[in-house]
Amino acid sequence: MLEFNGEYRDKNDVDGEKDENTGGDVIFLSPGVRVSSSDRWSLFLSAGKSVYDDFNGIQTDVDYRLVGGLGFIF
């Protein structure tokens, strides 16, 4: 599988004031694999590389992320 996915982060509220060094947007290009079985189980794993980011203020950049999951159909 191949996905574009992303995150939107709002600014943190600290004692009633917005922290200017929080929040922003990031978009990932995430190739991955999904495996499904006839026993109603499903597994997935994807590795996302940041292709766009727009963070507020001074923050650590996000270069990549790894996402995995396990599913079961009832």
C-alpha positions, 0 to 999 in steps of 0.5 A: 500500500502507499498512502499520504497521511498527516497530522494537524496540531493545535497550539497548546493552552498554558494557563489560558494563553496559547504557546506560540512554539506548539502546533502545526501541520505535517504530511507523510508519504507512507509505503507499507504492507497489509496482511489479512488472513482467512481467520479474520485477522489483519496486520499492517505496518507503514513507514512514513517520511515527512514530505511537508511540514509547517510548525509554529515557532521553534520545534523539533522537526519530524523526519519519519514515523512508524505505524503498525496495527492489528485488527480482528473482525468480530 
